[in-house]
Amino acid sequence: MRDAGGPTKSEGRVTYRSMDVVVAAILMGVGALVMVGSYELGAGWSPTGPDSGYFPFYIGVLILLSSTVTLLITLFTKSPNRTPFVEPKQFLRVLQVLIPSFIFAIAIDYIGIYVAGGLFIACFMWWLGKYPLPKVVVVSVLVPLILFVVFEAWFLVPLPKGPLEAYFGY
C-alpha cells in the first residue's frame, strides 16, 4: 500500500530498519568475539613489539564501536526506514541461488569439488539459464575437467576429490 505520496509500508515484511538492527547486533557480537580472542592471545605491547593479538584486538574495537553507532542511529533516528527490505519475488530469486549453492558446498565433501562443480554448473545452465541440453553437458563436463588439469596437474594444488577421482587414481 502507498501512503499519500509516502514510501511503501512494510505490511509485516522485514524492513530495512530491522535488518540494520540485526546486522549491527551480529557485528557487535563479532567485534566482541574478536576482542576476547585477541586478548587471550595477548593484546598488549611487549619489549619486542606488539603481541599477537594487538592489531586484531583494535580491529575488534573498531567493529564493535562502528556497529554500536549504527545500532544507536538506527534505533533513535526520527525517520526510520520502514520500507520492505526485500520483496517476495526478489527473495525467491535469492533462494534460487542460495539453496543450490548450499547443496553444492555440502556435496563437495561427498563427491568432490569437480563432480559437484559440474553438477552445479549443469543445474544453473539448465534450470535458470534455459540452455539446451547439449550445451549444458559440454560446459558442465569441460569446465571441471579444465579446472582439474589446472589445479591438480599444473599448480599441484590438491582440491577435495570424491569417488570418481579415486577411481582414476587421484
OpenMM code with the backbone's topology and positions (N, CA, C; nanometers):
from openmm import Vec3, app, unit

residues = "MET ARG ASP ALA GLY GLY PRO THR LYS SER GLU GLY ARG VAL THR TYR ARG SER MET ASP VAL VAL VAL ALA ALA ILE LEU MET GLY VAL GLY ALA LEU VAL MET VAL GLY SER TYR GLU LEU GLY ALA GLY TRP SER PRO THR GLY PRO ASP SER GLY TYR PHE PRO PHE TYR ILE GLY VAL LEU ILE LEU LEU SER SER THR VAL THR LEU LEU ILE THR LEU PHE THR LYS SER PRO ASN ARG THR PRO PHE VAL GLU PRO LYS GLN PHE LEU ARG VAL LEU GLN VAL LEU ILE PRO SER PHE ILE PHE ALA ILE ALA ILE ASP TYR ILE GLY ILE TYR VAL ALA GLY GLY LEU PHE ILE ALA CYS PHE MET TRP TRP LEU GLY LYS TYR PRO LEU PRO LYS VAL VAL VAL VAL SER VAL LEU VAL PRO LEU ILE LEU PHE VAL VAL PHE GLU ALA TRP PHE LEU VAL PRO LEU PRO LYS GLY PRO LEU GLU ALA TYR PHE GLY TYR".split()
positions = [
    Vec3(0.0829, -0.1180, 0.0000),
    Vec3(0.0000, 0.0000, 0.0000),
    Vec3(0.0874, 0.1244, 0.0000),
    Vec3(0.0357, 0.2278, -0.0582),
    Vec3(0.1085, 0.3541, -0.0593),
    Vec3(0.0334, 0.4561, 0.0241),
    Vec3(0.1122, 0.5288, 0.1042),
    Vec3(0.0552, 0.6439, 0.1727),
    Vec3(0.0419, 0.7549, 0.0691),
    Vec3(-0.0240, 0.8596, 0.1074),
    Vec3(-0.0367, 0.9738, 0.0166),
    Vec3(0.1009, 1.0332, -0.0095),
    Vec3(0.1648, 0.9888, -0.1163),
    Vec3(0.2956, 1.0413, -0.1538),
    Vec3(0.4106, 0.9832, -0.0738),
    Vec3(0.3865, 0.8899, 0.0176),
    Vec3(0.4927, 0.8356, 0.1029),
    Vec3(0.5478, 0.7062, 0.0489),
    Vec3(0.6483, 0.6542, 0.1145),
    Vec3(0.7070, 0.5285, 0.0704),
    Vec3(0.6150, 0.4105, 0.0990),
    Vec3(0.6449, 0.2991, 0.0378),
    Vec3(0.5675, 0.1780, 0.0590),
    Vec3(0.5838, 0.1316, 0.2030),
    Vec3(0.4730, 0.0919, 0.2660),
    Vec3(0.4807, 0.0398, 0.4026),
    Vec3(0.5180, -0.1076, 0.3974),
    Vec3(0.5680, -0.1572, 0.5096),
    Vec3(0.6213, -0.2927, 0.5116),
    Vec3(0.5137, -0.3998, 0.5195),
    Vec3(0.3996, -0.3729, 0.5835),
    Vec3(0.2903, -0.4689, 0.5951),
    Vec3(0.3382, -0.6058, 0.6412),
    Vec3(0.4073, -0.6111, 0.7532),
    Vec3(0.4502, -0.7373, 0.8101),
    Vec3(0.5775, -0.7946, 0.7514),
    Vec3(0.6370, -0.7274, 0.6576),
    Vec3(0.7617, -0.7759, 0.5981),
    Vec3(0.8810, -0.7231, 0.6761),
    Vec3(0.9942, -0.7834, 0.6515),
    Vec3(1.1183, -0.7375, 0.7130),
    Vec3(1.1551, -0.6032, 0.6510),
    Vec3(1.1861, -0.5065, 0.7363),
    Vec3(1.2170, -0.3722, 0.6881),
    Vec3(1.3673, -0.3477, 0.6894),
    Vec3(1.4073, -0.2410, 0.6215),
    Vec3(1.5476, -0.2001, 0.6243),
    Vec3(1.5908, -0.1729, 0.7684),
    Vec3(1.5038, -0.1104, 0.8462),
    Vec3(1.5375, -0.0783, 0.9848),
    Vec3(1.5656, -0.2056, 1.0650),
    Vec3(1.4793, -0.3052, 1.0524),
    Vec3(1.5008, -0.4284, 1.1291),
    Vec3(1.6274, -0.5007, 1.0835),
    Vec3(1.6567, -0.4976, 0.9540),
    Vec3(1.7803, -0.5603, 0.9058),
    Vec3(1.9030, -0.4856, 0.9569),
    Vec3(1.8944, -0.3524, 0.9615),
    Vec3(2.0055, -0.2735, 1.0171),
    Vec3(2.0306, -0.3114, 1.1625),
    Vec3(1.9244, -0.3293, 1.2386),
    Vec3(1.9379, -0.3665, 1.3797),
    Vec3(2.0006, -0.5054, 1.3929),
    Vec3(1.9512, -0.6014, 1.3159),
    Vec3(2.0028, -0.7385, 1.3244),
    Vec3(2.1501, -0.7444, 1.2834),
    Vec3(2.1852, -0.6826, 1.1716),
    Vec3(2.3239, -0.6871, 1.1249),
    Vec3(2.4162, -0.6141, 1.2215),
    Vec3(2.3731, -0.5007, 1.2738),
    Vec3(2.4550, -0.4278, 1.3712),
    Vec3(2.4772, -0.5129, 1.4960),
    Vec3(2.3734, -0.5810, 1.5435),
    Vec3(2.3871, -0.6656, 1.6623),
    Vec3(2.4814, -0.7831, 1.6360),
    Vec3(2.4698, -0.8441, 1.5188),
    Vec3(2.5600, -0.9554, 1.4844),
    Vec3(2.7038, -0.9062, 1.4780),
    Vec3(2.7266, -0.7935, 1.4136),
    Vec3(2.8626, -0.7402, 1.4028),
    Vec3(2.9166, -0.6947, 1.5385),
    Vec3(2.8291, -0.6483, 1.6270),
    Vec3(2.8740, -0.6166, 1.7626),
    Vec3(2.9262, -0.7433, 1.8306),
    Vec3(2.8547, -0.8533, 1.8116),
    Vec3(2.8991, -0.9819, 1.8666),
    Vec3(3.0311, -1.0272, 1.8064),
    Vec3(3.0455, -1.0100, 1.6745),
    Vec3(3.1713, -1.0464, 1.6078),
    Vec3(3.2861, -0.9622, 1.6634),
    Vec3(3.2637, -0.8315, 1.6767),
    Vec3(3.3671, -0.7435, 1.7313),
    Vec3(3.4073, -0.7845, 1.8718),
    Vec3(3.3081, -0.8147, 1.9558),
    Vec3(3.3374, -0.8582, 2.0930),
    Vec3(3.4129, -0.9904, 2.0932),
    Vec3(3.3741, -1.0820, 2.0069),
    Vec3(3.4427, -1.2119, 1.9977),
    Vec3(3.5878, -1.1943, 1.9543),
    Vec3(3.6110, -1.1088, 1.8567),
    Vec3(3.7477, -1.0808, 1.8113),
    Vec3(3.8289, -1.0204, 1.9261),
    Vec3(3.7685, -0.9295, 2.0004),
    Vec3(3.8393, -0.8665, 2.1118),
    Vec3(3.8770, -0.9686, 2.2188),
    Vec3(3.7834, -1.0565, 2.2552),
    Vec3(3.8103, -1.1582, 2.3581),
    Vec3(3.9193, -1.2539, 2.3106),
    Vec3(3.9077, -1.3027, 2.1873),
    Vec3(4.0092, -1.3943, 2.1340),
    Vec3(4.1461, -1.3294, 2.1246),
    Vec3(4.1483, -1.2043, 2.0850),
    Vec3(4.2753, -1.1328, 2.0731),
    Vec3(4.3364, -1.1064, 2.2108),
    Vec3(4.2522, -1.0775, 2.3073),
    Vec3(4.3011, -1.0537, 2.4439),
    Vec3(4.3640, -1.1805, 2.5001),
    Vec3(4.3029, -1.2959, 2.4693),
    Vec3(4.3586, -1.4244, 2.5151),
    Vec3(4.4929, -1.4518, 2.4492),
    Vec3(4.5126, -1.4082, 2.3254),
    Vec3(4.6411, -1.4240, 2.2563),
    Vec3(4.7473, -1.3297, 2.3128),
    Vec3(4.7026, -1.2187, 2.3642),
    Vec3(4.7928, -1.1154, 2.4116),
    Vec3(4.7749, -0.9928, 2.3257),
    Vec3(4.7059, -0.8937, 2.3807),
    Vec3(4.6738, -0.7743, 2.3031),
    Vec3(4.7566, -0.6546, 2.3472),
    Vec3(4.8625, -0.6834, 2.4178),
    Vec3(4.9449, -0.5736, 2.4678),
    Vec3(5.0662, -0.5479, 2.3813),
    Vec3(5.1565, -0.4708, 2.4402),
    Vec3(5.2804, -0.4345, 2.3730),
    Vec3(5.3951, -0.4918, 2.4546),
    Vec3(5.4760, -0.5741, 2.3918),
    Vec3(5.5896, -0.6355, 2.4616),
    Vec3(5.7179, -0.5606, 2.4244),
    Vec3(5.8288, -0.5919, 2.4909),
    Vec3(5.9554, -0.5248, 2.4579),
    Vec3(5.9985, -0.5429, 2.3127),
    Vec3(5.9516, -0.6500, 2.2491),
    Vec3(5.9902, -0.6751, 2.1092),
    Vec3(5.8875, -0.6201, 2.0101),
    Vec3(5.7806, -0.5609, 2.0595),
    Vec3(5.6783, -0.5064, 1.9705),
    Vec3(5.5408, -0.5531, 2.0109),
    Vec3(5.4455, -0.5408, 1.9199),
    Vec3(5.3078, -0.5794, 1.9537),
    Vec3(5.2945, -0.7304, 1.9702),
    Vec3(5.2098, -0.7693, 2.0675),
    Vec3(5.1784, -0.9122, 2.0842),
    Vec3(5.0891, -0.9580, 1.9692),
    Vec3(5.0676, -1.0889, 1.9626),
    Vec3(4.9918, -1.1482, 1.8509),
    Vec3(4.8522, -1.0914, 1.8355),
    Vec3(4.7897, -1.0595, 1.9462),
    Vec3(4.6520, -1.0128, 1.9380),
    Vec3(4.6354, -0.8620, 1.9381),
    Vec3(4.7455, -0.7884, 1.9322),
    Vec3(4.7391, -0.6428, 1.9434),
    Vec3(4.6537, -0.5795, 1.8334),
    Vec3(4.6897, -0.6036, 1.7080),
    Vec3(4.6162, -0.5425, 1.5970),
    Vec3(4.4755, -0.6005, 1.5820),
    Vec3(4.4590, -0.7330, 1.5914),
    Vec3(4.3214, -0.7856, 1.5839),
    Vec3(4.2308, -0.7312, 1.6952),
    Vec3(4.2869, -0.7072, 1.8136),
    Vec3(4.2076, -0.6520, 1.9229),
    Vec3(4.1500, -0.5163, 1.8838),
    Vec3(4.2322, -0.4319, 1.8268),
    Vec3(4.1851, -0.2983, 1.7904),
    Vec3(4.0941, -0.2996, 1.6678),
    Vec3(4.1106, -0.3974, 1.5830),
    Vec3(4.0146, -0.4153, 1.4735),
    Vec3(3.8789, -0.4536, 1.5334),
    Vec3(3.8809, -0.5429, 1.6336),
    Vec3(3.7576, -0.5792, 1.7037),
    Vec3(3.6930, -0.4593, 1.7707),
    Vec3(3.7752, -0.3715, 1.8290),
    Vec3(3.7228, -0.2497, 1.8906),
    Vec3(3.6525, -0.1636, 1.7852),
    Vec3(3.7169, -0.1471, 1.6694),
    Vec3(3.6559, -0.0674, 1.5620),
    Vec3(3.5246, -0.1283, 1.5131),
    Vec3(3.5221, -0.2602, 1.4983),
    Vec3(3.3995, -0.3276, 1.4545),
    Vec3(3.2893, -0.3067, 1.5581),
    Vec3(3.3236, -0.3257, 1.6856),
    Vec3(3.2248, -0.3094, 1.7924),
    Vec3(3.1736, -0.1659, 1.7994),
    Vec3(3.2633, -0.0689, 1.7936),
    Vec3(3.2214, 0.0714, 1.8024),
    Vec3(3.1367, 0.1143, 1.6833),
    Vec3(3.1812, 0.0802, 1.5632),
    Vec3(3.1052, 0.1222, 1.4450),
    Vec3(2.9684, 0.0546, 1.4411),
    Vec3(2.9612, -0.0701, 1.4828),
    Vec3(2.8324, -0.1401, 1.4858),
    Vec3(2.7412, -0.0806, 1.5925),
    Vec3(2.7985, -0.0419, 1.7050),
    Vec3(2.7194, 0.0209, 1.8110),
    Vec3(2.6631, 0.1540, 1.7643),
    Vec3(2.7451, 0.2337, 1.6960),
    Vec3(2.6978, 0.3621, 1.6430),
    Vec3(2.5856, 0.3384, 1.5417),
    Vec3(2.6035, 0.2405, 1.4540),
    Vec3(2.4997, 0.2080, 1.3559),
    Vec3(2.3703, 0.1672, 1.4258),
    Vec3(2.3812, 0.0837, 1.5274),
    Vec3(2.2634, 0.0397, 1.6016),
    Vec3(2.1924, 0.1580, 1.6676),
    Vec3(2.2679, 0.2440, 1.7322),
    Vec3(2.2082, 0.3589, 1.8001),
    Vec3(2.1416, 0.4544, 1.7021),
    Vec3(2.2072, 0.4817, 1.5917),
    Vec3(2.1477, 0.5695, 1.4900),
    Vec3(2.0186, 0.5078, 1.4365),
    Vec3(2.0224, 0.3778, 1.4113),
    Vec3(1.9041, 0.3102, 1.3574),
    Vec3(1.7889, 0.3124, 1.4571),
    Vec3(1.8189, 0.2900, 1.5839),
    Vec3(1.7131, 0.2854, 1.6851),
    Vec3(1.6556, 0.4228, 1.7187),
    Vec3(1.7380, 0.5264, 1.7147),
    Vec3(1.6939, 0.6571, 1.7630),
    Vec3(1.6767, 0.7631, 1.6545),
    Vec3(1.6777, 0.7230, 1.5295),
    Vec3(1.6553, 0.8203, 1.4236),
    Vec3(1.5093, 0.8651, 1.4242),
    Vec3(1.4848, 0.9861, 1.3821),
    Vec3(1.3491, 1.0399, 1.3835),
    Vec3(1.2648, 0.9872, 1.2677),
    Vec3(1.3306, 0.9448, 1.1610),
    Vec3(1.2550, 0.8926, 1.0470),
    Vec3(1.3166, 0.7596, 1.0026),
    Vec3(1.2844, 0.6493, 1.0739),
    Vec3(1.3431, 0.5196, 1.0384),
    Vec3(1.2928, 0.4700, 0.9028),
    Vec3(1.3787, 0.3992, 0.8343),
    Vec3(1.3442, 0.3441, 0.7040),
    Vec3(1.2623, 0.2168, 0.7247),
    Vec3(1.1332, 0.2280, 0.7060),
    Vec3(1.0439, 0.1141, 0.7282),
    Vec3(0.9949, 0.0521, 0.5968),
    Vec3(1.0642, 0.0811, 0.4897),
    Vec3(1.0275, 0.0183, 0.3623),
    Vec3(1.0733, -0.1271, 0.3653),
    Vec3(1.0075, -0.2131, 0.2889),
    Vec3(1.0463, -0.3554, 0.2894),
    Vec3(1.1907, -0.3738, 0.2436),
    Vec3(1.2603, -0.4604, 0.3132),
    Vec3(1.3992, -0.4896, 0.2788),
    Vec3(1.4071, -0.5687, 0.1488),
    Vec3(1.3165, -0.6616, 0.1337),
    Vec3(1.3149, -0.7443, 0.0132),
    Vec3(1.1703, -0.7818, -0.0176),
    Vec3(1.1378, -0.7787, -0.1447),
    Vec3(1.0049, -0.8201, -0.1892),
    Vec3(1.0043, -0.9721, -0.2039),
    Vec3(0.8882, -1.0367, -0.1914),
    Vec3(0.8828, -1.1837, -0.2016),
    Vec3(0.9433, -1.2381, -0.3309),
    Vec3(0.9198, -1.1712, -0.4423),
    Vec3(0.9743, -1.2181, -0.5706),
    Vec3(1.1274, -1.2106, -0.5708),
    Vec3(1.1820, -1.1034, -0.5133),
    Vec3(1.3275, -1.0896, -0.5033),
    Vec3(1.3853, -1.1970, -0.4119),
    Vec3(1.3175, -1.2240, -0.3028),
    Vec3(1.3643, -1.3247, -0.2078),
    Vec3(1.3656, -1.4634, -0.2724),
    Vec3(1.2670, -1.4912, -0.3548),
    Vec3(1.2627, -1.6186, -0.4270),
    Vec3(1.3844, -1.6329, -0.5181),
    Vec3(1.4221, -1.5258, -0.5856),
    Vec3(1.5408, -1.5291, -0.6728),
    Vec3(1.6675, -1.5551, -0.5913),
    Vec3(1.6757, -1.4963, -0.4740),
    Vec3(1.7908, -1.5197, -0.3875),
    Vec3(1.7953, -1.6667, -0.3467),
    Vec3(1.6800, -1.7223, -0.3099),
    Vec3(1.6759, -1.8631, -0.2711),
    Vec3(1.7108, -1.9566, -0.3864),
    Vec3(1.6775, -1.9157, -0.5100),
    Vec3(1.7117, -1.9974, -0.6265),
    Vec3(1.8626, -2.0105, -0.6443),
    Vec3(1.9384, -1.9180, -0.5900),
    Vec3(2.0840, -1.9254, -0.5955),
    Vec3(2.1396, -1.9821, -0.4644),
    Vec3(2.0823, -1.9415, -0.3524),
    Vec3(2.1342, -1.9800, -0.2217),
    Vec3(2.1207, -2.1296, -0.1952),
    Vec3(2.0047, -2.1869, -0.2228),
    Vec3(1.9826, -2.3288, -0.1922),
    Vec3(2.0741, -2.4187, -0.2756),
    Vec3(2.0829, -2.4018, -0.4084),
    Vec3(2.1785, -2.4848, -0.4831),
    Vec3(2.3241, -2.4627, -0.4388),
    Vec3(2.3587, -2.3409, -0.3996),
    Vec3(2.4951, -2.3137, -0.3526),
    Vec3(2.5230, -2.3882, -0.2227),
    Vec3(2.4253, -2.3917, -0.1350),
    Vec3(2.4381, -2.4648, -0.0089),
    Vec3(2.4537, -2.6150, -0.0361),
    Vec3(2.3719, -2.6680, -0.1261),
    Vec3(2.3816, -2.8095, -0.1630),
    Vec3(2.5181, -2.8381, -0.2256),
    Vec3(2.5669, -2.7483, -0.3102),
    Vec3(2.6994, -2.7624, -0.3724),
    Vec3(2.8084, -2.7704, -0.2660),
    Vec3(2.8028, -2.6818, -0.1676),
    Vec3(2.9051, -2.6803, -0.0626),
    Vec3(2.9052, -2.8107, 0.0165),
    Vec3(2.7891, -2.8662, 0.0436),
    Vec3(2.7807, -2.9936, 0.1159),
    Vec3(2.8269, -3.1088, 0.0267),
    Vec3(2.7892, -3.1041, -0.1004),
    Vec3(2.8236, -3.2123, -0.1937),
    Vec3(2.9739, -3.2252, -0.2141),
    Vec3(3.0484, -3.1177, -0.1993),
    Vec3(3.1939, -3.1229, -0.2169),
    Vec3(3.2557, -3.2281, -0.1254),
    Vec3(3.2067, -3.2383, -0.0028),
    Vec3(3.2609, -3.3366, 0.0922),
    Vec3(3.2365, -3.4811, 0.0478),
    Vec3(3.1288, -3.5053, -0.0262),
    Vec3(3.0915, -3.6419, -0.0608),
    Vec3(3.1328, -3.6849, -0.2004),
    Vec3(3.1258, -3.5923, -0.2973),
    Vec3(3.1560, -3.6320, -0.4351),
    Vec3(3.2718, -3.5533, -0.4953),
    Vec3(3.3338, -3.4670, -0.4165),
    Vec3(3.4488, -3.3912, -0.4644),
    Vec3(3.4074, -3.2628, -0.5335),
    Vec3(3.5022, -3.1713, -0.5415),
    Vec3(3.4716, -3.0385, -0.5954),
    Vec3(3.4479, -3.0400, -0.7463),
    Vec3(3.5123, -3.1300, -0.8168),
    Vec3(3.4998, -3.1301, -0.9625),
    Vec3(3.3644, -3.1846, -1.0077),
    Vec3(3.3217, -3.2956, -0.9504),
    Vec3(3.1905, -3.3517, -0.9861),
    Vec3(3.0795, -3.2598, -0.9354),
    Vec3(3.0931, -3.2123, -0.8112),
    Vec3(2.9929, -3.1204, -0.7570),
    Vec3(2.9865, -2.9930, -0.8407),
    Vec3(3.1016, -2.9435, -0.8839),
    Vec3(3.1051, -2.8234, -0.9670),
    Vec3(3.0376, -2.8451, -1.1008),
    Vec3(3.0609, -2.9607, -1.1608),
    Vec3(2.9958, -2.9920, -1.2879),
    Vec3(2.8449, -2.9982, -1.2732),
    Vec3(2.7976, -3.0617, -1.1670),
    Vec3(2.6538, -3.0688, -1.1430),
    Vec3(2.5952, -2.9304, -1.1134),
    Vec3(2.6714, -2.8503, -1.0410),
    Vec3(2.6284, -2.7138, -1.0071),
    Vec3(2.6134, -2.6295, -1.1341),
    Vec3(2.7130, -2.6378, -1.2206),
    Vec3(2.7078, -2.5642, -1.3479),
    Vec3(2.5901, -2.6130, -1.4323),
    Vec3(2.5736, -2.7442, -1.4395),
    Vec3(2.4639, -2.8011, -1.5189),
    Vec3(2.3288, -2.7551, -1.4652),
    Vec3(2.3157, -2.7554, -1.3344),
    Vec3(2.1898, -2.7130, -1.2713),
    Vec3(2.1563, -2.5697, -1.3097),
    Vec3(2.2521, -2.4814, -1.2976),
    Vec3(2.2247, -2.3406, -1.3266),
    Vec3(2.2036, -2.3154, -1.4756),
    Vec3(2.2807, -2.3816, -1.5583),
    Vec3(2.2637, -2.3600, -1.7023),
    Vec3(2.1272, -2.4089, -1.7490),
    Vec3(2.0873, -2.5267, -1.7031),
    Vec3(1.9626, -2.5860, -1.7497),
    Vec3(1.8419, -2.5206, -1.6839),
    Vec3(1.8459, -2.5048, -1.5514),
    Vec3(1.7303, -2.4590, -1.4754),
    Vec3(1.7084, -2.3084, -1.4894),
    Vec3(1.8111, -2.2296, -1.4603),
    Vec3(1.7939, -2.0840, -1.4637),
    Vec3(1.8286, -2.0231, -1.5991),
    Vec3(1.9299, -2.0785, -1.6645),
    Vec3(1.9729, -2.0226, -1.7926),
    Vec3(1.8930, -2.0705, -1.9107),
    Vec3(1.8221, -2.1831, -1.8937),
    Vec3(1.7393, -2.2404, -2.0008),
    Vec3(1.8201, -2.2733, -2.1262),
    Vec3(1.9466, -2.3144, -2.1064),
    Vec3(2.0308, -2.3531, -2.2197),
    Vec3(1.9897, -2.4909, -2.2695),
    Vec3(2.0139, -2.5194, -2.3968),
    Vec3(1.9824, -2.6528, -2.4492),
    Vec3(2.0743, -2.7577, -2.3864),
    Vec3(2.0231, -2.8776, -2.3713),
    Vec3(2.0943, -2.9860, -2.3027),
    Vec3(2.2333, -3.0145, -2.3600),
    Vec3(2.2540, -3.0147, -2.4924),
    Vec3(2.3896, -3.0402, -2.5422),
    Vec3(2.4921, -2.9381, -2.4908),
    Vec3(2.4554, -2.8101, -2.4875),
    Vec3(2.5470, -2.7082, -2.4348),
    Vec3(2.5722, -2.7301, -2.2865),
    Vec3(2.4678, -2.7651, -2.2140),
    Vec3(2.4801, -2.7887, -2.0699),
    Vec3(2.5803, -2.9008, -2.0442),
    Vec3(2.5688, -3.0092, -2.1182),
    Vec3(2.6570, -3.1243, -2.0990),
    Vec3(2.8011, -3.0870, -2.1320),
    Vec3(2.8225, -3.0214, -2.2438),
    Vec3(2.9590, -2.9851, -2.2847),
    Vec3(3.0249, -2.8936, -2.1815),
    Vec3(2.9576, -2.7887, -2.1431),
    Vec3(3.0170, -2.6925, -2.0493),
    Vec3(3.0353, -2.7540, -1.9107),
    Vec3(2.9360, -2.8276, -1.8621),
    Vec3(2.9453, -2.8828, -1.7268),
    Vec3(3.0456, -2.9980, -1.7173),
    Vec3(3.0893, -3.0525, -1.8286),
    Vec3(3.1964, -3.1530, -1.8274),
    Vec3(3.3319, -3.0868, -1.8506),
    Vec3(3.3394, -2.9948, -1.9477),
    Vec3(3.4683, -2.9329, -1.9817),
    Vec3(3.5224, -2.8400, -1.8728),
    Vec3(3.4384, -2.7605, -1.8102),
    Vec3(3.4881, -2.6659, -1.7089),
    Vec3(3.5536, -2.7387, -1.5917),
    Vec3(3.4886, -2.8383, -1.5290),
    Vec3(3.5580, -2.9097, -1.4210),
    Vec3(3.6831, -2.9847, -1.4686),
    Vec3(3.6789, -3.0362, -1.5905),
    Vec3(3.7954, -3.1062, -1.6450),
    Vec3(3.9135, -3.0106, -1.6617),
    Vec3(3.8881, -2.8927, -1.7143),
    Vec3(3.9935, -2.7917, -1.7295),
    Vec3(4.0459, -2.7488, -1.5925),
    Vec3(3.9547, -2.7268, -1.4985),
    Vec3(3.9970, -2.6883, -1.3631),
    Vec3(4.0801, -2.7983, -1.2973),
    Vec3(4.0442, -2.9238, -1.3221),
    Vec3(4.1214, -3.0356, -1.2689),
    Vec3(4.2647, -3.0318, -1.3217),
    Vec3(4.2787, -3.0133, -1.4517),
    Vec3(4.4126, -3.0083, -1.5115),
    Vec3(4.4910, -2.8896, -1.4556),
    Vec3(4.4285, -2.7742, -1.4475),
    Vec3(4.4972, -2.6545, -1.3991),
    Vec3(4.5431, -2.6719, -1.2543),
    Vec3(4.4528, -2.7118, -1.1666),
    Vec3(4.4873, -2.7178, -1.0247),
    Vec3(4.5667, -2.8414, -0.9875),
    Vec3(4.5282, -2.9572, -1.0368),
    Vec3(4.5933, -3.0811, -0.9945),
    Vec3(4.7243, -3.1072, -1.0693),
    Vec3(4.7286, -3.0767, -1.1984),
    Vec3(4.8480, -3.1084, -1.2776),
    Vec3(4.9454, -2.9917, -1.2857),
    Vec3(4.8969, -2.8742, -1.3142),
    Vec3(4.9876, -2.7618, -1.3350),
    Vec3(5.0307, -2.6967, -1.2045),
    Vec3(4.9349, -2.6582, -1.1207),
    Vec3(4.9684, -2.5876, -0.9971),
    Vec3(4.9983, -2.6811, -0.8803),
    Vec3(4.9648, -2.8094, -0.8965),
    Vec3(4.9836, -2.9100, -0.7909),
    Vec3(4.9136, -2.8705, -0.6605),
    Vec3(4.7933, -2.8172, -0.6758),
    Vec3(4.7114, -2.7797, -0.5610),
    Vec3(4.6030, -2.8859, -0.5448),
    Vec3(4.6113, -2.9658, -0.4388),
    Vec3(4.5100, -3.0699, -0.4209),
    Vec3(4.3789, -3.0104, -0.3689),
    Vec3(4.2735, -3.0307, -0.4435),
    Vec3(4.1405, -2.9872, -0.4013),
    Vec3(4.0600, -3.1104, -0.3614),
    Vec3(3.9513, -3.0933, -0.2881),
    Vec3(3.8727, -3.2089, -0.2428),
    Vec3(3.8265, -3.2956, -0.3586),
    Vec3(3.8561, -3.4230, -0.3465),
    Vec3(3.8187, -3.5177, -0.4510),
    Vec3(3.7207, -3.6197, -0.3953),
    Vec3(3.6473, -3.6803, -0.4850),
    Vec3(3.5477, -3.7801, -0.4461),
    Vec3(3.5779, -3.9148, -0.5051),
    Vec3(3.4783, -4.0014, -0.5090),
    Vec3(3.4986, -4.1386, -0.5590),
    Vec3(3.5393, -4.1456, -0.7054),
    Vec3(3.4936, -4.0543, -0.7892),
    Vec3(3.5285, -4.0584, -0.9311),
    Vec3(3.6787, -4.0375, -0.9506),
    Vec3(3.7341, -3.9395, -0.8821),
    Vec3(3.8788, -3.9143, -0.8931),
    Vec3(3.9579, -4.0305, -0.8326),
    Vec3(3.9058, -4.0884, -0.7246),
    Vec3(3.9726, -4.2045, -0.6638),
    Vec3(3.9733, -4.3225, -0.7601),
    Vec3(3.8673, -4.3378, -0.8361),
    Vec3(3.8579, -4.4441, -0.9340),
    Vec3(3.9671, -4.4307, -1.0394),
    Vec3(4.0014, -4.3075, -1.0755),
    Vec3(4.1054, -4.2835, -1.1745),
    Vec3(4.2444, -4.2685, -1.1108),
    Vec3(4.2554, -4.2920, -0.9813),
    Vec3(4.3860, -4.2910, -0.9155),
    Vec3(4.4326, -4.1587, -0.8603),
    Vec3(4.3433, -4.0644, -0.8403),
    Vec3(4.3827, -3.9337, -0.7857),
    Vec3(4.3362, -3.9185, -0.6449),
] * unit.nanometer
topology = app.Topology()
chain = topology.addChain("A")
for resn in residues:
    res = topology.addResidue(resn, chain)
    for name in ("N", "CA", "C"):
        topology.addAtom(name, app.Element.getBySymbol(name[0]), res)
